[in-house]
Amino acid sequence: MTANISHFFDKALLAKYNTSGPRYTSYPTALEFNDSFDETQLIQAIEQSTTNELSLYVHIPFCHSLCYYCGCNKIVTRHQDKADVYLDYLIKEIEHRAPLFTQYHIRQLHLGGGTPSFLTDAQLTRLISTLKERFAFIEHAELSIEIDPREIEVSKIDELKALGFNRISIGVQDIDSKVQEAINRVQSTEFIGQLIARAKALAFDSVNVDLIYGLPHQTEETFAKTLAQVKAFDVDRISLFSYAHLPSRFAAQRKLRDEWLPNADAKLSLMRQAIETLTGYGYEFIGMDHFAKPSDELAMAQKLGRLHRNFQGYTTKGECDLLGLGVSSISAIGNSFSQNIKDLTPYYQAIDEQDHALEKGIALSKDDLIRGDVIRELMCNLFLDKQSIESKHNIVFDEYFAQELVSLQTFIDDGLVDNAETTIMVSPRARLLIRNICMSFDAYMKRHLNQQRFSRVI
């Protein structure tokens, strides 16, 4: 969506609606998961699922060093042998889970973390070989991996290609040295360029980079250089994330002084700068926080109204169930969500005792499914066909959501939403406020409104 984007940035509107809210990688969100959901319910969800397509997510928690901004589930260590122990347990979990999915075809595998590139070539080979032995991968399945460019050689790209990886995502965040030093992530821009060039030479299907705005010492002048470098990299996709400063939850963030951070106005300016610059470079603005070349499948899926959202963000694989493997990983199977134990030692203990590490989850009610579809359509496509929801779920939309449509009125009055007889259309002016609009349809939101459980929308 590269139309005039200046109307995204009505300062008064953004200030009015800049509350905290979910990112809606699922509905209900992970806050609703509970420990009454168990293995029996997961197996039932697998048996009742209406698809035989599967995405795999494998969580690799290790990092060589600590990035102070990070809120991910990670373990900082220089001891490579810890990954050998982890793989022992992970493979045990894989061998327990795989027989439940013999009817499924694997269309997608994503390694996240932590830092998946922490694994040595031998460790990665062991993991991928086990997955391919235990699961039925389709030909030309999408295999992607997140890369930290600080602890690898360019030859790592060749090794990934040989293992079947065809997509890589590189954590850039910011190229300014002062910003990098503040967040404890000093890395070579030149080397990142070499990694990207090698991936292109080896015909990887997609090369992506991650950027963060709102970091310490970022200014529009320094961030312009980061954005210009991304243009020079000529990557296929860019993920642009807002830094969420929650030092009460993430101890490492306490190393980042408040006075180093851009204030709310400056942070908004950085976001505006990034959106205007990247769309000016020819990238399509996907959803809330992604950019893709017009030829990229994300951009094409959004144009066709087929974009999907899950725990990894925006995706084109909406038809797939999602199985998470490893510590803290989340699954979306049939009409259920579930999550593994978040801490490593209890994860190991659970694998030893029961061969799996399922800790909590939720079996989705009919109301959850209806609201999940509404929120996903709005999040992904900024448009909702009421008749489609009605026919799928056998409801009368305006009656079912009578209360929610009243709460939507404030957005309608501000010209941000058009509630017509058969559609709900989100105005381009409300693109950055889509989370707020979706919160109107969230039945669980009232109990969280007065708690700092979510990041700010802007």
C-alpha positions as CSV (number, residue, x, y, z in Angstrom):
1,M,0.0,0.0,0.0
2,T,2.1,2.9,-1.2
3,A,-0.7,5.5,-1.5
4,N,-0.1,8.9,0.1
5,I,0.7,8.1,3.7
6,S,0.8,11.6,5.1
7,H,-2.8,11.0,6.3
8,F,-1.6,8.2,8.6
9,F,-0.1,10.9,10.9
10,D,-2.8,13.1,12.3
11,K,-1.0,14.0,15.4
12,A,-4.1,14.7,17.5
13,L,-5.7,11.4,16.5
14,L,-2.5,9.4,17.3
15,A,-2.2,11.1,20.6
16,K,-5.9,10.4,21.4
17,Y,-5.6,6.7,20.7
18,N,-2.0,6.0,21.9
19,T,-3.0,3.5,24.6
20,S,-1.5,0.1,25.3
21,G,-2.9,-2.9,23.5
22,P,-2.2,-6.4,22.1
23,R,-0.4,-7.0,18.8
24,Y,-3.0,-9.7,18.1
25,T,-0.7,-12.4,16.9
26,S,-3.5,-14.5,18.3
27,Y,-7.0,-14.1,19.6
28,P,-7.4,-14.8,22.5
29,T,-4.0,-13.5,23.4
30,A,-1.5,-15.5,25.4
31,L,-2.7,-13.8,28.5
32,E,-5.8,-16.0,28.4
33,F,-3.8,-19.3,28.3
34,N,-4.4,-21.4,31.4
35,D,-2.9,-24.5,33.0
36,S,-6.1,-26.5,32.8
37,F,-5.4,-27.0,29.1
38,D,-3.6,-30.4,28.9
39,E,-2.1,-33.0,26.5
40,T,-5.5,-34.7,26.1
41,Q,-7.1,-31.5,24.9
42,L,-4.1,-30.9,22.5
43,I,-4.5,-34.4,21.0
44,Q,-8.2,-33.8,20.6
45,A,-7.5,-30.5,18.8
46,I,-5.2,-32.3,16.4
47,E,-7.8,-35.0,15.7
48,Q,-10.5,-32.5,15.1
49,S,-8.5,-30.1,13.0
50,T,-9.8,-29.5,9.5
51,T,-6.4,-29.1,7.9
52,N,-3.5,-31.5,7.1
53,E,-1.0,-28.6,6.4
54,L,1.5,-27.8,9.1
55,S,4.0,-25.1,9.9
56,L,6.8,-25.9,12.4
57,Y,8.3,-23.3,14.7
58,V,11.5,-24.3,16.7
59,H,12.7,-22.1,19.5
60,I,16.5,-21.9,20.0
61,P,17.0,-19.9,23.2
62,F,20.7,-19.3,23.2
63,C,22.6,-16.0,22.5
64,H,26.3,-15.3,22.7
65,S,25.7,-11.9,24.3
66,L,22.8,-9.8,25.7
67,C,21.1,-7.1,23.7
68,Y,19.8,-4.7,26.3
69,Y,16.6,-3.9,24.4
70,C,15.5,-7.5,24.1
71,G,12.3,-8.9,25.6
72,C,12.6,-12.4,24.0
73,N,13.0,-15.7,25.9
74,K,16.7,-16.2,25.7
75,I,19.8,-17.6,27.5
76,V,23.1,-15.8,27.2
77,T,26.0,-18.2,27.2
78,R,29.4,-18.7,25.5
79,H,29.2,-22.5,26.1
80,Q,28.4,-24.2,22.9
81,D,27.9,-27.6,24.6
82,K,24.7,-26.2,26.3
83,A,23.1,-26.3,22.8
84,D,24.0,-30.1,22.6
85,V,22.1,-30.7,25.8
86,Y,19.2,-28.7,24.6
87,L,19.1,-30.5,21.3
88,D,19.0,-33.9,23.2
89,Y,15.8,-32.7,24.9
90,L,14.4,-31.0,21.8
91,I,14.8,-34.1,19.7
92,K,13.1,-36.1,22.4
93,E,10.1,-33.7,22.2
94,I,10.2,-33.9,18.4
95,E,10.1,-37.7,18.5
96,H,7.1,-37.6,20.9
97,R,5.2,-35.0,18.9
98,A,5.8,-36.2,15.3
99,P,3.6,-39.4,15.5
100,L,0.6,-37.1,16.3
101,F,1.1,-35.4,12.9
102,T,1.6,-38.3,10.5
103,Q,-1.3,-37.1,8.4
104,Y,0.2,-33.6,8.0
105,H,2.4,-32.1,5.3
106,I,5.0,-29.6,6.5
107,R,4.9,-26.5,4.3
108,Q,7.0,-24.2,6.5
109,L,9.7,-24.4,9.1
110,H,11.0,-21.4,11.0
111,L,13.8,-21.3,13.5
112,G,13.6,-18.4,16.0
113,G,15.0,-17.4,19.3
114,G,17.2,-16.4,20.9
115,T,19.7,-16.8,18.1
116,P,19.2,-19.9,15.9
117,S,22.5,-19.1,14.2
118,F,24.1,-19.8,17.6
119,L,24.0,-23.5,16.6
120,T,27.1,-24.9,14.9
121,D,26.8,-26.5,11.5
122,A,26.9,-30.0,13.1
123,Q,24.2,-29.0,15.6
124,L,22.0,-27.5,12.9
125,T,22.5,-30.6,10.7
126,R,21.4,-32.8,13.5
127,L,18.3,-30.8,14.1
128,I,17.2,-30.5,10.5
129,S,17.9,-34.1,9.8
130,T,15.8,-35.2,12.7
131,L,12.9,-33.0,11.6
132,K,13.0,-34.3,8.1
133,E,13.2,-37.9,9.3
134,R,10.2,-37.4,11.6
135,F,7.9,-35.1,9.6
136,A,6.7,-35.2,6.0
137,F,8.1,-32.1,4.3
138,I,6.6,-31.1,1.0
139,E,9.0,-30.5,-1.9
140,H,10.2,-26.8,-1.9
141,A,8.9,-26.2,1.7
142,E,9.7,-22.8,3.1
143,L,12.7,-23.0,5.6
144,S,13.6,-19.8,7.3
145,I,16.0,-18.9,10.1
146,E,16.9,-15.8,12.1
147,I,20.5,-14.7,12.0
148,D,22.7,-12.7,14.4
149,P,25.5,-11.3,12.1
150,R,28.0,-10.9,14.9
151,E,29.2,-14.5,15.6
152,I,29.2,-16.2,12.1
153,E,31.2,-16.3,8.9
154,V,29.9,-15.6,5.4
155,S,30.2,-19.4,4.8
156,K,27.3,-19.9,7.2
157,I,25.0,-18.8,4.3
158,D,26.4,-21.7,2.2
159,E,25.8,-24.1,5.0
160,L,22.3,-23.0,5.5
161,K,21.6,-23.3,1.8
162,A,23.0,-26.9,1.8
163,L,20.6,-27.7,4.7
164,G,17.6,-26.5,2.6
165,F,17.1,-23.1,4.1
166,N,15.7,-20.6,1.5
167,R,14.8,-17.6,3.7
168,I,16.9,-15.7,6.2
169,S,16.1,-12.8,8.5
170,I,19.0,-10.7,9.8
171,G,18.9,-8.6,12.9
172,V,20.1,-5.2,11.9
173,Q,18.1,-3.0,14.3
174,D,20.2,0.2,13.6
175,I,23.6,0.8,12.0
176,D,24.7,3.9,14.1
177,S,27.6,3.1,16.4
178,K,26.4,5.1,19.3
179,V,23.0,3.4,19.3
180,Q,24.7,0.0,18.9
181,E,27.0,0.6,21.9
182,A,24.1,1.7,24.0
183,I,22.1,-1.5,23.3
184,N,25.2,-3.7,23.5
185,R,24.9,-4.8,19.9
186,V,28.0,-3.6,18.0
187,Q,28.1,-5.2,14.5
188,S,29.6,-4.6,11.1
189,T,27.3,-3.1,8.4
190,E,29.8,-4.1,5.8
191,F,29.7,-7.7,7.0
192,I,25.9,-7.7,6.9
193,G,26.1,-6.6,3.3
194,Q,28.4,-9.5,2.6
195,L,25.9,-11.9,4.1
196,I,23.1,-10.5,2.1
197,A,25.1,-10.5,-1.1
198,R,26.0,-14.2,-0.6
199,A,22.4,-15.1,0.1
200,K,21.4,-13.5,-3.2
201,A,24.2,-15.2,-5.0
202,L,22.9,-18.5,-3.7
203,A,19.3,-17.6,-4.9
204,F,17.7,-17.6,-1.5
205,D,14.0,-17.0,-2.0
206,S,13.8,-14.1,0.5
207,V,16.3,-12.0,2.5
208,N,14.8,-10.0,5.3
209,V,16.1,-7.5,7.9
210,D,14.7,-6.4,11.2
211,L,14.8,-2.7,12.3
212,I,13.8,-1.1,15.6
213,Y,12.7,2.5,16.1
214,G,12.7,4.2,19.5
215,L,16.1,3.0,20.6
216,P,18.5,5.0,22.7
217,H,20.2,8.0,20.9
218,Q,18.3,7.4,17.7
219,T,17.6,10.6,15.8
220,E,16.0,11.3,12.4
221,E,19.5,12.1,11.1
222,T,21.0,8.8,12.3
223,F,18.0,6.7,11.4
224,A,18.0,8.2,7.8
225,K,21.4,6.5,7.4
226,T,20.1,3.2,8.6
227,L,17.1,3.4,6.2
228,A,19.4,4.4,3.3
229,Q,21.6,1.4,4.1
230,V,18.6,-0.9,4.0
231,K,17.8,0.5,0.5
232,A,21.4,-0.3,-0.5
233,F,21.0,-3.9,0.9
234,D,18.0,-4.3,-1.5
235,V,16.3,-6.8,0.8
236,D,12.9,-8.4,0.1
237,R,11.2,-7.6,3.4
238,I,11.7,-5.3,6.3
239,S,10.3,-5.8,9.8
240,L,10.0,-2.4,11.6
241,F,9.4,-2.8,15.3
242,S,8.7,-0.3,18.0
243,Y,11.0,-0.5,21.0
244,A,8.8,-1.3,24.0
245,H,10.6,0.0,27.1
246,L,9.4,-2.2,30.0
247,P,12.3,-2.2,32.5
248,S,10.0,-3.5,35.2
249,R,9.6,-6.7,33.1
250,F,13.0,-7.0,31.4
251,A,15.9,-6.5,33.7
252,A,18.4,-5.8,30.8
253,Q,16.4,-2.7,29.8
254,R,17.3,-1.1,33.1
255,K,20.7,-0.4,31.5
256,L,19.0,1.9,29.1
257,R,18.5,5.3,30.8
258,D,15.2,7.0,30.2
259,E,16.9,10.2,29.1
260,W,18.7,8.3,26.2
261,L,15.3,7.4,24.7
262,P,13.4,9.5,22.2
263,N,10.3,11.1,23.7
264,A,6.8,10.3,22.4
265,D,6.9,13.0,19.7
266,A,10.4,12.0,18.6
267,K,9.5,8.4,18.5
268,L,6.4,9.1,16.4
269,S,8.6,11.1,14.0
270,L,11.0,8.2,13.7
271,M,8.1,5.9,12.8
272,R,6.8,8.4,10.3
273,Q,10.2,8.8,8.8
274,A,10.6,5.1,8.4
275,I,7.2,4.5,6.8
276,E,7.6,7.5,4.4
277,T,11.2,6.5,3.5
278,L,10.6,2.8,2.9
279,T,7.4,3.3,0.9
280,G,9.3,6.0,-1.0
281,Y,11.9,3.4,-1.8
282,G,9.1,1.3,-3.4
283,Y,8.3,-1.1,-0.6
284,E,4.6,-1.9,0.2
285,F,3.5,-1.2,3.7
286,I,2.1,-4.5,5.1
287,G,-0.1,-4.5,8.1
288,M,1.3,-2.6,11.1
289,D,5.0,-3.3,10.9
290,H,6.2,-5.0,7.8
291,F,7.4,-3.8,4.4
292,A,7.8,-5.9,1.3
293,K,8.7,-5.5,-2.4
294,P,5.6,-5.4,-4.6
295,S,6.6,-8.8,-6.0
296,D,6.8,-10.4,-2.6
297,E,4.1,-12.9,-1.6
298,L,3.2,-10.9,1.5
299,A,2.4,-7.9,-0.7
300,M,0.5,-10.0,-3.2
301,A,-1.5,-11.7,-0.4
302,Q,-2.5,-8.4,1.1
303,K,-3.7,-7.1,-2.3
304,L,-5.9,-10.3,-2.6
305,G,-7.2,-10.1,0.9
306,R,-5.4,-13.3,1.9
307,L,-2.9,-12.1,4.4
308,H,-2.8,-14.0,7.6
309,R,-1.3,-13.4,11.1
310,N,0.0,-15.8,13.6
311,F,2.6,-15.9,16.4
312,Q,5.4,-15.2,14.0
313,G,3.6,-12.1,12.6
314,Y,2.2,-11.7,9.1
315,T,2.3,-14.8,6.9
316,T,0.8,-16.3,3.7
317,K,0.3,-19.7,5.3
318,G,-3.0,-19.1,6.9
319,E,-4.2,-22.6,6.0
320,C,-1.6,-24.3,8.2
321,D,-1.8,-25.4,11.8
322,L,1.3,-24.3,13.7
323,L,3.3,-26.7,16.0
324,G,5.8,-25.0,18.3
325,L,8.8,-27.0,19.5
326,G,11.3,-26.1,22.2
327,V,11.2,-24.0,25.3
328,S,8.4,-21.3,25.4
329,S,7.2,-22.1,21.9
330,I,3.5,-21.6,21.0
331,S,1.3,-23.8,18.9
332,A,-2.0,-23.1,17.1
333,I,-3.6,-26.5,16.3
334,G,-7.2,-26.7,15.2
335,N,-9.4,-24.8,17.6
336,S,-6.6,-24.4,20.3
337,F,-3.6,-22.5,21.3
338,S,-0.9,-23.9,23.6
339,Q,2.5,-23.0,25.0
340,N,5.5,-24.9,26.3
341,I,7.2,-24.2,29.6
342,K,9.2,-20.9,29.4
343,D,12.2,-21.8,31.5
344,L,14.9,-24.2,30.5
345,T,15.4,-26.3,33.6
346,P,11.7,-27.1,34.1
347,Y,11.5,-27.7,30.3
348,Y,14.1,-30.4,30.7
349,Q,12.4,-31.9,33.7
350,A,9.1,-32.0,31.8
351,I,10.7,-33.7,28.8
352,D,12.3,-36.3,31.1
353,E,9.1,-37.0,33.0
354,Q,6.5,-36.9,30.2
355,D,8.3,-36.5,26.8
356,H,6.6,-33.1,26.2
357,A,6.6,-29.7,27.9
358,L,3.0,-28.4,27.4
359,E,2.3,-26.0,30.2
360,K,-0.8,-24.0,29.3
361,G,-3.2,-23.2,26.6
362,I,-6.8,-22.6,25.7
363,A,-9.5,-24.5,23.8
364,L,-11.3,-21.9,21.7
365,S,-15.0,-21.3,22.2
366,K,-17.3,-20.5,19.4
367,D,-17.2,-16.9,20.5
368,D,-13.4,-17.0,20.4
369,L,-13.4,-18.3,16.9
370,I,-15.9,-15.7,15.6
371,R,-14.0,-12.8,17.2
372,G,-10.7,-14.2,16.1
373,D,-11.8,-14.2,12.5
374,V,-13.1,-10.6,12.8
375,I,-9.9,-9.3,14.4
376,R,-7.6,-11.2,12.0
377,E,-9.5,-9.8,8.9
378,L,-9.2,-6.3,10.2
379,M,-5.5,-6.7,11.3
380,C,-4.5,-8.2,8.0
381,N,-6.7,-6.6,5.4
382,L,-8.2,-3.5,7.0
383,F,-11.6,-4.7,5.7
384,L,-14.3,-7.0,6.9
385,D,-17.0,-8.7,4.9
386,K,-19.9,-9.2,7.4
387,Q,-21.7,-11.6,5.2
388,S,-18.6,-13.9,5.1
389,I,-18.5,-14.0,8.9
390,E,-22.3,-14.5,9.0
391,S,-22.3,-17.5,6.7
392,K,-19.2,-19.1,8.2
393,H,-20.5,-18.8,11.8
394,N,-24.2,-18.7,11.3
395,I,-24.8,-15.4,13.1
396,V,-26.3,-12.0,12.3
397,F,-23.3,-9.8,12.5
398,D,-24.9,-6.5,13.6
399,E,-26.9,-8.3,16.3
400,Y,-24.1,-10.5,17.6
401,F,-21.8,-7.5,17.8
402,A,-24.4,-4.8,18.8
403,Q,-22.4,-3.8,21.9
404,E,-19.1,-3.7,20.0
405,L,-20.5,-1.6,17.2
406,V,-21.5,1.0,19.8
407,S,-17.9,1.1,21.1
408,L,-16.7,1.4,17.5
409,Q,-18.7,4.6,17.2
410,T,-15.8,6.8,18.5
411,F,-13.7,5.6,15.5
412,I,-16.7,6.2,13.2
413,D,-17.1,9.7,14.5
414,D,-13.4,10.5,13.9
415,G,-13.7,9.2,10.3
416,L,-11.5,6.3,10.9
417,V,-14.0,3.4,10.3
418,D,-16.9,3.1,8.0
419,N,-19.5,0.7,9.3
420,A,-21.7,-0.1,6.3
421,E,-24.6,-2.6,6.0
422,T,-22.4,-5.5,4.8
423,T,-18.8,-4.3,5.4
424,I,-16.5,-2.6,7.9
425,M,-13.8,-0.6,6.2
426,V,-10.8,0.9,8.0
427,S,-9.7,4.3,6.7
428,P,-6.1,4.6,5.6
429,R,-5.9,7.3,8.3
430,A,-6.4,4.6,10.9
431,R,-3.7,2.3,9.6
432,L,-1.5,2.8,12.6
433,L,-4.5,2.5,15.0
434,I,-5.7,-0.9,13.8
435,R,-4.9,-2.5,17.2
436,N,-7.2,0.0,18.9
437,I,-10.0,-0.8,16.5
438,C,-9.6,-4.5,17.0
439,M,-9.7,-4.0,20.8
440,S,-13.4,-3.1,20.3
441,F,-14.1,-6.7,19.4
442,D,-11.9,-8.2,22.2
443,A,-14.1,-9.8,24.9
444,Y,-11.2,-10.2,27.3
445,M,-9.9,-6.6,27.1
446,K,-11.8,-5.1,30.0
447,R,-10.0,-7.0,32.6
448,H,-6.6,-5.9,31.3
449,L,-7.2,-2.2,30.6
450,N,-5.8,-0.9,33.8
451,Q,-2.8,-3.2,33.8
452,Q,0.5,-2.7,32.0
453,R,0.2,-6.0,30.1
454,F,0.8,-4.7,26.6
455,S,3.1,-2.4,24.6
456,R,1.9,1.0,23.5
457,V,0.2,1.1,20.1
458,I,2.4,3.9,18.8
